[in-house]
Amino acid sequence: MPAGLDQTFAALPYRDLGDVALARARELGASHAEFRFERVRYQRLGIRDGLLQGAADSEDLGFAVRVIHDGAWGFAAGVILTPDEAAAVADRAVAVARVAAGMTTVPVEIAPEPVHDDVTWVSSYVVNPLEVPTAEKAELLIDWTRRLLQHDAVQHATASLQQVHENKYYADLAGTRTTQQRIRLQPHFEAMGSDDATGVFDSMGSIAPPVGRGWEYLTDGSYDWDAELAAAPELLAEKLAAPSVDPGTYDLVIHPSNLWLTIHESIGHATELDRALGYEANYAGTSFATYDKLGTLQYGSPIMNVTGDRTVEHGLATIGYDDEGVQTQAWDIVRDGVLVGYQLDRPMAHLKPELNGGRSNGCAYADSPGHIPIQRMANVSLQPSPEDTSTEELISRVERGLYVVGDKSWSIDMQRFNFQFTGQRFYRIEGGELAGQVRDAAYQATTTEFWSSMEAVGGESTWVLGGAFNCGKAQPGQVAAVSHGCPTSLFRGVRILNTTHEAGH
């Protein structure tokens, strides 16, 4: 059975506080006002070599008022859950706007949005992990590390579990009221070892993606943890003994466990409209995919189709309504290899009313009640082939190349154009077959040449929704979780570096 709204959150006085805050903002002359109440609960467990290293619980509880007054934004937040404090926070938000109005050269306006009156949305999960006894979760992770340590190649083993339970209530002067709840989970394990003869040290970790699911992700068989735990030590032993890669040009077959990160960095961030318009230039950078290129930029090959989606089941950025009261959507970002869309919040959508029918596509998010909502990334995903092409078939098309599995380190410039990515495992492909691992590899390209080299994408059976908990943006810094789905994909003629040689060793 799907979960319902947590009644301990429902018992909190967010509706009354919101009514007081919005009434005060209206009384003070705000043309727009929104109230956001949040309770976000976190738990992290860490295990090393069969022992619990730490278990940490925390909670972020409070509310915020944001207004437009005299054509300027004003924002304030509070943690005291009383009507007097709600009114006082609204007072402070309006006072901030009055100061900002003297420095605002272009009045703030936001795109319209239909009213969503008193709607509730709960993410797709079965068991809230924060309701599972901590001892039970720790024992599972401890068992993971003990199993890994049974192999001679493994000298140390770690396991961790991050859990988030997020509740939000939003209300605005237009009449929208939304109450929402979502769960996200990031399990991980890693086996570490070294080769005494060569001095090589390395690790082999899980490639299981973080998910918008509950505790059932670890217990219902939807992901084969036992098989991955059994395979990891042998994969590590092979990696430790593997030869160093010969640099040069290779065809690549890239598994979703690696490609999701390339999508995140080279497409996801590049197509945030605030970045493309220069609003993030002082911190997170700009984008080569500037607005004047919309509809003409050949982002990649004609088989490249990328969507933004805040509705996909179990996505880390999936929600019913964003932090500006916008119902979430799915839309095209790249179609047939051409840039056709951006990610928008309400202020950005007003600036470019020709996009998305003049409406936000639901990309506003704040990571705590003390932070202002900003434009954040949707679940940006590469679509699979309509034919169910397998990973094995893609590998069979390569005479000389590499098969890349798992993410590792990355580097990309501030315009999201020049990049290089490493991976957890690189396998040689010779004559259409895998021929063992190699070490020290990284692939390097520009965004457009890389995606233009994509010759084929796998079918639906190869598509995996990967992602991360820790996408950073803005000043003060905020962190958001986001998923990226993709199939296994084939790229021709990509430059491969030997990272050890590049480091001068």
Phi, psi and omega in degrees: 000135175297150181285157175252180180296132179299120184288340175288332173282317181301335181281349181285154190275039187293327181294313180296317179297319179297318179299316180296313183297315182291322177298320179292319178297320178295317179301326181274002173095016178294134176280336175214140176211143178222145181240131181228122180244130184226145163228117180239121180252137182233145168216136176229133175245139177229131183235141172221126175050046174082006182235141175289120179268334179180150174222118186237131175242140176212164181216137176246115185226127178172191182213164182219152173235129175236136184227159162248121182221129183055034177076015182228153176283144168223144185215142173206158182221160179209166181233355178270120191268065178230154177301321179299319180291323177299317177294320181294322178295320176297319176303314183293322179299316179293321178298320177298316180297322180296323176290316182294333183300326179290345180247004184261112183275331178242118182304140179287131172224155181232152180293149179290158177211136175302153178284133176243096191268111172059059178252150179236139179223134178231133183292168187274100174206167182250309185241120175294118183296336179285351175263357174275134181306137181302322180298322180294318179292318180297321181295323177297314180293322176299317179298321177303311183292324179294321178295319178296321184289348179290344182268141183298332182286344186261119178263328177217152179217138178235158174211149181211160178214116174256136183225138179225133175237111188245126173240138178219142170238132180233139174213148178220172184294337180288340179115000176288137173219121180232141176233126189221158180212135175213153181241141171220155193214135176227096173271152178201149169221159179210135176252136183236144179199174180215160176253112184298328183289323184255344185078008181286132174241140178202180181216165177220117184245172176294144172255014177296131182282151168293152190217157168271063180226178179257196182304334181301337178302332181266355189228345190265003178084002179291336171234135187271080180296322182298316180295319181291321177296322180291326184278331189303315181298318178294322177296321177295314180300319178294320180295319180297328182265358187288150176286158177285142185292145170276122181294157180153202180253129183226154163279143182238136164250119188245124179285152179303333181293345173253319189291334180303323183288323176296321175298314181303311187281321188262344178241309184304304181289325184293337184252018167283121188295325179299321177293315181296332178269000175095007184287343180252014189299329185281348184224293186273350177102183180247210181209141172291337183275063184290162190297330180294346180268358181302128178087351181234334183294120174278091185291325183196196183288163183298344178274001183274115176229117185236133178244152163262139187206116174255020183239348187298137184299134178072007176290144181289333177261012181280133179204162179279320182218139184277187186276014168238015177077020181265130175293132188283160191214177169233145184202166180275137172252313174234128179233125182053036176086357184251138177294120182232356183199168179226171173267134191227144161252186186292318177297319180293322180294326177293324180295328182233073186294347177286347178272138171052034179066024180078014183241145171301148172261021167085040186249026176267136181204138171239137186274359176199163177294343180272003183241150178284138173299136177230168177289122180235164188288139169280180168286100184264121192224142173275129185276148181282172175288146174294338173271142185276065178290131184270164174299319181298323179292321178296317178298322183294342180276356186255126177277316180219116183190195180224144174251124188250128181229132175082146179267161176213249181260166179206162176210134180211146184282174187289347175260005177063039185242306179267129183212165164212145182227140170259189179208170178284320179222134171240126177250136171292141170246123179230120179060036176082010180227152177289140184226040174093162183281155167232162183248169165066031184258147170215144175257142188228139181190177162264159184303312185288323179289325179295308183288335175287338179277358181286114184267329184206149174238147179288172180275185184303327182292343179263354186283130180228139177267097177270196177151189185210156177271348202234042177284122184256148180193157167084167172227121352302151186296140174234153181238135179227151175263140183209144179251155176219115177269149176194157172268166166303139186222152182249127180238140182254137169065051181260140181286129178248128176261151166264110188294330177292316177296318181297330179278359178086018180257000000 
